[in-house]
Amino acid sequence: MLGVEHPVVAFTHCREVAVAAIRAGGFAVLGEAMKTLDELEDDLRWMRDNLGDRPFGIDLVLPNSAPSTRSPEEFIAEIPSAHSDFAKHIKEKYDVPAPKGAVALHQWGGLTQEMGRAQIDLLLDEHVPVIATGLGSPDFLIDAAHERGLMVWGLIGQPRQAALQLERGVDAVVAQGYDAAGHTGAMGTFSIVPAVVDIAGDTPVIAAGGVTTGRHLAAALCLGASGVWPGTLWLASQESDVDPLVKERILTATGDDTTRTACISGKTMRVLRCPWTEEWDGPDAPPLLETPYQMLLSADYLQAANDHRRADLMTEAAGQGVGFVREARGTGEILQEMIEEARSVFVSLTGAADRA
């Protein structure tokens, strides 16, 4: 479908990582959900300048519950005082400074139906080869993409979501397990991938969640997946634009250092533990708000941690496979090692079968 050598789809928010993965024979999907239209257009131009005619993908988040047109400030005004007071308590307890500048609220929950539709229109107009979407793939997107010869991939966390996406006509399903970074459901990778494969027919299934080694790639293919979707694997790569302080933490973290929580965005996502996640998980925390309220509530803390480079406060979306990320190497080298290890696994199994 893609004309690439290796069945590895690098998911990343860093365009340099995406280009490096594609040049190494894989594919890449660049996460752009919270980018402004100008930022998205600039990234598309940069990708094409560096890839020529090679295909790439863009990932958007299209929540059905997103408001039609409302500003982040309007949502902030509706946040209950108990929640605002608790956020203030966390900042005081951990001496969290104020952000250095105005908080980029569009990055912390300003996604509306209007903004989402404008992003889609831009991708369609620019004929982006693959459009991947989380939290739903609307019919109008699939129809418009197919009219232009483009593909739509649906990210799902439950088999029933996969069934709906398949019914709508997506070109591939990304089956994401509980151990994945970022927004994820409650079903493990080893359970969800074969369950989706069983209902997908000829539609490719791409395995996501905890995939960080060649052994994971080999296992995913044995489960019936057509490829894998690693994300955490690239966070500490040489091309990655993740803050060096966070990279250092990733290189020493284990799966136990991650937590699945809704305290950042209002939807469950897996991130590195930090004071914000620990406090909201405590007995004194008020009930978590839905998105976008919780995301906007966390905005000051998150941006302050990044602005002041407070490693003790920082967090990052990271999957339970983070414990396998132990060196800061080039993206191409990481991908090639994954391929070589997967081949070794199959050679070993084939040899064992022959001897039996």
TORLO-131880 format. One record per residue (C-alpha): residue in one letter; residue number from 1; x, y, z. Coordinates in steps of 0.05 Angstrom, whole numbers, m for minus. Each point is the difference from the previous one (the first is absolute). Layout:
+---+-----+--------+--------+--------+
| r |   k |      X |      Y |      Z |
+---+-----+--------+--------+--------+
| A | NUM |      X |      Y |      Z |
...
+---+-----+--------+--------+--------+
***
This chain:
+---+-----+--------+--------+--------+
| r |   k |      X |      Y |      Z |
+---+-----+--------+--------+--------+
| M |   1 |      0 |      0 |      0 |
| L |   2 |     55 |     49 |     19 |
| G |   3 |     59 |    m24 |    m42 |
| V |   4 |     45 |     m3 |     61 |
| E |   5 |     51 |    m53 |     18 |
| H |   6 |    m15 |    m13 |     73 |
| P |   7 |    m67 |    m11 |     36 |
| V |   8 |     15 |     55 |     51 |
| V |   9 |    m41 |     63 |      7 |
| A |  10 |     36 |     51 |     43 |
| F |  11 |    m50 |     43 |     37 |
| T |  12 |     32 |     65 |     23 |
| H |  13 |    m13 |     73 |     13 |
| C |  14 |     68 |     18 |    m28 |
| R |  15 |      7 |     10 |    m75 |
| E |  16 |     74 |    m16 |      1 |
| V |  17 |    m14 |    m68 |     30 |
| A |  18 |    m54 |    m12 |    m52 |
| V |  19 |     47 |     15 |    m58 |
| A |  20 |     56 |    m42 |     29 |
| A |  21 |    m46 |    m61 |      8 |
| I |  22 |    m25 |      6 |    m71 |
| R |  23 |     70 |      7 |    m28 |
| A |  24 |     19 |    m64 |     39 |
| G |  25 |    m53 |    m40 |    m37 |
| G |  26 |    m59 |      6 |     48 |
| F |  27 |    m61 |     45 |     m1 |
| A |  28 |    m17 |     57 |     47 |
| V |  29 |    m62 |     36 |     25 |
| L |  30 |     10 |     69 |     28 |
| G |  31 |    m47 |     21 |     58 |
| E |  32 |    m27 |     69 |    m15 |
| A |  33 |    m66 |      2 |     38 |
| M |  34 |     13 |     63 |     40 |
| K |  35 |     37 |     39 |    m53 |
| T |  36 |    m28 |     64 |    m29 |
| L |  37 |    m14 |      1 |    m74 |
| D |  38 |     62 |     42 |    m13 |
| E |  39 |     43 |    m50 |     39 |
| L |  40 |    m32 |    m59 |    m36 |
| E |  41 |     11 |     31 |    m68 |
| D |  42 |     73 |     15 |     17 |
| D |  43 |     12 |    m72 |     22 |
| L |  44 |    m32 |    m28 |    m63 |
| R |  45 |     45 |     44 |    m43 |
| W |  46 |     61 |    m21 |     40 |
| M |  47 |    m16 |    m73 |     m5 |
| R |  48 |     m8 |      3 |    m76 |
| D |  49 |     64 |     41 |     m7 |
| N |  50 |     38 |    m55 |     37 |
| L |  51 |    m36 |    m61 |    m28 |
| G |  52 |    m17 |     17 |    m71 |
| D |  53 |    m52 |    m48 |    m26 |
| R |  54 |      6 |    m50 |     58 |
| P |  55 |    m66 |     m9 |     37 |
| F |  56 |    m12 |     19 |     72 |
| G |  57 |    m59 |      5 |     47 |
| I |  58 |    m31 |     53 |     46 |
| D |  59 |    m38 |    m17 |     63 |
| L |  60 |    m58 |     42 |     26 |
| V |  61 |    m48 |     m8 |     58 |
| L |  62 |    m72 |     10 |    m18 |
| P |  63 |    m43 |     m8 |     62 |
| N |  64 |    m74 |     m4 |    m15 |
| S |  65 |    m13 |     38 |     65 |
| A |  66 |     41 |     60 |    m21 |
| P |  67 |    m40 |     65 |      2 |
| S |  68 |    m18 |     35 |    m65 |
| T |  69 |     30 |     68 |     16 |
| R |  70 |     22 |     20 |     70 |
| S |  71 |     63 |     33 |     25 |
| P |  72 |     45 |    m32 |     54 |
| E |  73 |    m14 |     60 |     44 |
| E |  74 |    m75 |    m16 |      0 |
| F |  75 |     15 |    m70 |     25 |
| I |  76 |     48 |     24 |     53 |
| A |  77 |    m54 |     45 |     29 |
| E |  78 |    m43 |    m61 |     11 |
| I |  79 |     52 |    m40 |     40 |
| P |  80 |    m27 |    m12 |     71 |
| S |  81 |     36 |     37 |     55 |
| A |  82 |     16 |    m65 |     36 |
| H |  83 |     42 |    m22 |    m59 |
| S |  84 |     34 |     67 |     m9 |
| D |  85 |     16 |      1 |     75 |
| F |  86 |     30 |    m70 |     m4 |
| A |  87 |     43 |     19 |    m59 |
| K |  88 |     24 |     61 |     39 |
| H |  89 |     16 |    m46 |     60 |
| I |  90 |     44 |    m43 |    m45 |
| K |  91 |     38 |     60 |    m26 |
| E |  92 |     12 |     27 |     70 |
| K |  93 |     20 |    m68 |     28 |
| Y |  94 |     53 |    m12 |    m54 |
| D |  95 |     20 |     73 |     m9 |
| V |  96 |    m23 |      1 |    m73 |
| P |  97 |     18 |     68 |    m30 |
| A |  98 |    m45 |     38 |    m47 |
| P |  99 |     10 |    m14 |    m74 |
| K | 100 |     49 |     49 |    m32 |
| G | 101 |    m50 |     23 |    m52 |
| A | 102 |    m72 |     m6 |    m21 |
| V | 103 |    m24 |    m72 |      2 |
| A | 104 |    m12 |    m28 |    m70 |
| L | 105 |    m71 |    m22 |     17 |
| H | 106 |    m14 |    m27 |    m69 |
| Q | 107 |     51 |    m54 |     17 |
| W | 108 |    m35 |    m17 |     65 |
| G | 109 |    m71 |    m12 |    m20 |
| G | 110 |    m20 |     52 |    m52 |
| L | 111 |    m19 |    m52 |    m52 |
| T | 112 |    m69 |     15 |    m28 |
| Q | 113 |    m39 |    m31 |    m56 |
| E | 114 |     15 |     62 |    m41 |
| M | 115 |     76 |     m8 |     11 |
| G | 116 |     m3 |    m75 |    m12 |
| R | 117 |    m37 |     10 |    m66 |
| A | 118 |     49 |     54 |    m22 |
| Q | 119 |     59 |    m48 |     14 |
| I | 120 |    m34 |    m55 |    m40 |
| D | 121 |    m14 |     47 |    m59 |
| L | 122 |     74 |     19 |     m1 |
| L | 123 |     23 |    m72 |     m1 |
| L | 124 |    m49 |    m16 |    m55 |
| D | 125 |     20 |     60 |    m41 |
| E | 126 |     73 |    m18 |      9 |
| H | 127 |    m13 |    m73 |    m19 |
| V | 128 |     34 |    m29 |     61 |
| P | 129 |      7 |    m74 |    m17 |
| V | 130 |    m23 |    m27 |     68 |
| I | 131 |    m46 |     35 |     49 |
| A | 132 |     m3 |    m36 |     67 |
| T | 133 |    m53 |     19 |     51 |
| G | 134 |    m12 |    m14 |     73 |
| L | 135 |    m68 |      2 |     34 |
| G | 136 |    m38 |    m11 |    m64 |
| S | 137 |      4 |      3 |    m76 |
| P | 138 |    m61 |     39 |    m27 |
| D | 139 |    m33 |    m24 |    m64 |
| F | 140 |     12 |     65 |    m36 |
| L | 141 |     76 |     m7 |     11 |
| I | 142 |      2 |    m71 |    m26 |
| D | 143 |    m42 |     17 |    m61 |
| A | 144 |     40 |     63 |    m16 |
| A | 145 |     67 |    m35 |     10 |
| H | 146 |    m19 |    m59 |    m45 |
| E | 147 |    m24 |     47 |    m54 |
| R | 148 |     71 |     28 |     m1 |
| G | 149 |     35 |    m67 |      3 |
| L | 150 |     22 |     10 |     72 |
| M | 151 |     m3 |    m49 |     58 |
| V | 152 |    m33 |      7 |     68 |
| W | 153 |     24 |    m41 |     60 |
| G | 154 |    m41 |     m6 |     63 |
| L | 155 |     31 |     m5 |     69 |
| I | 156 |    m42 |    m42 |     48 |
| G | 157 |      4 |    m27 |     70 |
| Q | 158 |    m58 |    m49 |     m1 |
| P | 159 |    m24 |    m53 |    m50 |
| R | 160 |    m68 |     34 |     m6 |
| Q | 161 |     35 |     64 |    m21 |
| A | 162 |     38 |    m40 |    m52 |
| A | 163 |    m65 |    m29 |    m27 |
| L | 164 |    m29 |     69 |     m8 |
| Q | 165 |     62 |     26 |    m36 |
| L | 166 |      1 |    m61 |    m46 |
| E | 167 |    m73 |     10 |    m16 |
| R | 168 |     15 |     72 |    m19 |
| G | 169 |     55 |    m23 |    m47 |
| V | 170 |     67 |     18 |     31 |
| D | 171 |     61 |    m25 |    m38 |
| A | 172 |     36 |    m26 |     62 |
| V | 173 |    m15 |     m7 |     75 |
| V | 174 |     51 |     17 |     53 |
| A | 175 |    m17 |    m46 |     58 |
| Q | 176 |     29 |     33 |     62 |
| G | 177 |      9 |    m37 |     65 |
| Y | 178 |     m3 |     24 |     72 |
| D | 179 |     76 |      4 |      6 |
| A | 180 |      6 |     54 |    m54 |
| A | 181 |     21 |     71 |     11 |
| G | 182 |    m50 |     56 |     m4 |
| H | 183 |    m75 |    m10 |     m4 |
| T | 184 |    m15 |    m73 |      5 |
| G | 185 |    m55 |    m48 |     21 |
| A | 186 |     m3 |    m55 |     52 |
| M | 187 |     15 |    m62 |    m43 |
| G | 188 |     69 |    m30 |     m5 |
| T | 189 |     38 |     m3 |    m66 |
| F | 190 |      3 |    m76 |     m1 |
| S | 191 |    m76 |     m2 |      8 |
| I | 192 |    m22 |     56 |    m46 |
| V | 193 |     44 |    m14 |    m61 |
| P | 194 |    m24 |    m71 |    m15 |
| A | 195 |    m72 |     20 |     17 |
| V | 196 |      3 |     55 |    m52 |
| V | 197 |     36 |    m44 |    m51 |
| D | 198 |    m57 |    m51 |      5 |
| I | 199 |    m51 |     52 |    m23 |
| A | 200 |     43 |     42 |    m48 |
| G | 201 |     m1 |    m47 |    m60 |
| D | 202 |     47 |     28 |    m53 |
| T | 203 |      9 |     66 |     36 |
| P | 204 |     69 |      5 |     30 |
| V | 205 |      6 |      4 |     76 |
| I | 206 |     59 |     37 |     30 |
| A | 207 |     20 |    m17 |     71 |
| A | 208 |     14 |     55 |     50 |
| G | 209 |     15 |     m1 |     75 |
| G | 210 |     66 |    m20 |     32 |
| V | 211 |     34 |    m13 |    m67 |
| T | 212 |     73 |     18 |     12 |
| T | 213 |     43 |    m60 |    m23 |
| G | 214 |      6 |    m48 |    m58 |
| R | 215 |    m31 |    m53 |     44 |
| H | 216 |    m62 |     43 |      6 |
| L | 217 |     m1 |      8 |    m76 |
| A | 218 |      6 |    m76 |    m10 |
| A | 219 |    m55 |    m13 |     51 |
| A | 220 |    m46 |     51 |    m33 |
| L | 221 |      8 |    m33 |    m68 |
| C | 222 |    m14 |    m68 |     33 |
| L | 223 |    m65 |     29 |     28 |
| G | 224 |    m21 |     17 |    m71 |
| A | 225 |     19 |     73 |     m3 |
| S | 226 |     28 |     28 |    m65 |
| G | 227 |     48 |     45 |     36 |
| V | 228 |     14 |     39 |     64 |
| W | 229 |     m9 |     72 |     24 |
| P | 230 |     56 |     17 |     50 |
| G | 231 |     m1 |     69 |     32 |
| T | 232 |     38 |     m1 |     66 |
| L | 233 |     59 |    m33 |    m36 |
| W | 234 |     19 |     66 |    m34 |
| L | 235 |     m6 |     48 |     59 |
| A | 236 |     73 |     m2 |     19 |
| S | 237 |     28 |     m7 |    m70 |
| Q | 238 |     52 |     48 |    m25 |
| E | 239 |    m49 |     35 |    m47 |
| S | 240 |    m55 |      7 |     53 |
| D | 241 |    m18 |     70 |     22 |
| V | 242 |    m21 |    m24 |     70 |
| D | 243 |     32 |     42 |     54 |
| P | 244 |     68 |    m30 |     19 |
| L | 245 |    m21 |     m2 |     73 |
| V | 246 |    m59 |    m44 |    m19 |
| K | 247 |     44 |    m43 |    m45 |
| E | 248 |     45 |    m14 |     60 |
| R | 249 |    m60 |    m23 |     40 |
| I | 250 |    m25 |    m44 |    m57 |
| L | 251 |     67 |    m35 |     m4 |
| T | 252 |     m4 |    m20 |     73 |
| A | 253 |    m75 |    m12 |      6 |
| T | 254 |    m36 |    m66 |      6 |
| G | 255 |    m72 |    m19 |    m15 |
| D | 256 |    m16 |     12 |     73 |
| D | 257 |     19 |     73 |     m9 |
| T | 258 |    m60 |     10 |    m45 |
| T | 259 |    m72 |      9 |     20 |
| R | 260 |    m66 |     m2 |    m37 |
| T | 261 |    m40 |     60 |     21 |
| A | 262 |    m53 |     50 |    m24 |
| C | 263 |     27 |     57 |     43 |
| I | 264 |     36 |     34 |    m58 |
| S | 265 |    m50 |      0 |    m57 |
| G | 266 |    m64 |    m27 |     29 |
| K | 267 |      9 |    m65 |    m39 |
| T | 268 |     43 |    m58 |     24 |
| M | 269 |     71 |      5 |    m25 |
| R | 270 |     66 |    m32 |     20 |
| V | 271 |     55 |     48 |     22 |
| L | 272 |     61 |      3 |     44 |
| R | 273 |    m19 |     10 |     73 |
| C | 274 |      8 |     71 |     26 |
| P | 275 |    m27 |     41 |     59 |
| W | 276 |    m62 |     19 |    m40 |
| T | 277 |    m19 |    m73 |    m14 |
| E | 278 |     17 |    m23 |     71 |
| E | 279 |    m42 |     54 |     34 |
| W | 280 |    m61 |    m10 |    m44 |
| D | 281 |      4 |    m75 |     16 |
| G | 282 |     m2 |     15 |     74 |
| P | 283 |    m60 |     m5 |     47 |
| D | 284 |     m9 |     75 |      8 |
| A | 285 |     m7 |     15 |    m74 |
| P | 286 |    m68 |     20 |    m28 |
| P | 287 |    m30 |    m42 |    m55 |
| L | 288 |     35 |      9 |    m66 |
| L | 289 |    m33 |     45 |    m52 |
| E | 290 |    m16 |    m20 |    m71 |
| T | 291 |     39 |     27 |    m59 |
| P | 292 |     14 |     56 |    m15 |
| Y | 293 |    m10 |     26 |     71 |
| Q | 294 |     54 |    m45 |     32 |
| M | 295 |     49 |     14 |    m56 |
| L | 296 |     m9 |     75 |      8 |
| L | 297 |      7 |     m8 |     76 |
| S | 298 |     67 |    m34 |     m9 |
| A | 299 |     26 |     52 |    m50 |
| D | 300 |     36 |     47 |     49 |
| Y | 301 |     35 |    m57 |     36 |
| L | 302 |     23 |    m34 |    m63 |
| Q | 303 |     25 |     62 |    m34 |
| A | 304 |     34 |     26 |     63 |
| A | 305 |     37 |    m66 |      8 |
| N | 306 |     25 |      4 |    m72 |
| D | 307 |     14 |     75 |      0 |
| H | 308 |     43 |     m4 |     63 |
| R | 309 |     29 |    m68 |    m19 |
| R | 310 |    m18 |    m29 |     67 |
| A | 311 |     17 |    m74 |     m8 |
| D | 312 |    m35 |    m16 |     66 |
| L | 313 |    m66 |     26 |    m29 |
| M | 314 |      4 |    m22 |    m72 |
| T | 315 |    m38 |    m56 |    m32 |
| E | 316 |     m5 |    m31 |    m70 |
| A | 317 |    m46 |    m50 |    m34 |
| A | 318 |     37 |    m66 |      7 |
| G | 319 |    m21 |    m72 |     m6 |
| Q | 320 |     18 |    m59 |     45 |
| G | 321 |     53 |    m21 |    m50 |
| V | 322 |     42 |     59 |     22 |
| G | 323 |     44 |    m46 |     40 |
| F | 324 |     29 |    m27 |    m65 |
| V | 325 |     24 |     69 |    m22 |
| R | 326 |     70 |      5 |     29 |
| E | 327 |     43 |     38 |    m51 |
| A | 328 |     m6 |     65 |    m38 |
| R | 329 |     13 |    m23 |    m71 |
| G | 330 |    m20 |     20 |    m70 |
| T | 331 |    m71 |    m17 |    m22 |
| G | 332 |     25 |    m39 |    m60 |
| E | 333 |     46 |    m42 |     43 |
| I | 334 |    m56 |    m15 |     49 |
| L | 335 |    m46 |    m22 |    m56 |
| Q | 336 |     52 |    m45 |    m32 |
| E | 337 |     15 |    m33 |     66 |
| M | 338 |    m74 |    m15 |      9 |
| I | 339 |     m3 |    m32 |    m68 |
| E | 340 |     63 |    m41 |     11 |
| E | 341 |    m24 |    m25 |     67 |
| A | 342 |    m68 |    m20 |    m28 |
| R | 343 |     35 |    m39 |    m56 |
| S | 344 |     44 |    m35 |     52 |
| V | 345 |    m62 |    m20 |     39 |
| F | 346 |    m32 |    m32 |    m62 |
| V | 347 |     65 |    m35 |    m20 |
| S | 348 |      6 |    m28 |     71 |
| L | 349 |    m73 |    m24 |      0 |
| T | 350 |      6 |    m31 |    m69 |
| G | 351 |     63 |    m36 |     21 |
| A | 352 |    m33 |    m26 |     62 |
| A | 353 |    m59 |    m24 |    m40 |
| D | 354 |     46 |    m36 |    m49 |
| R | 355 |     36 |    m35 |     57 |
| A | 356 |    m66 |    m21 |     30 |
+---+-----+--------+--------+--------+
***
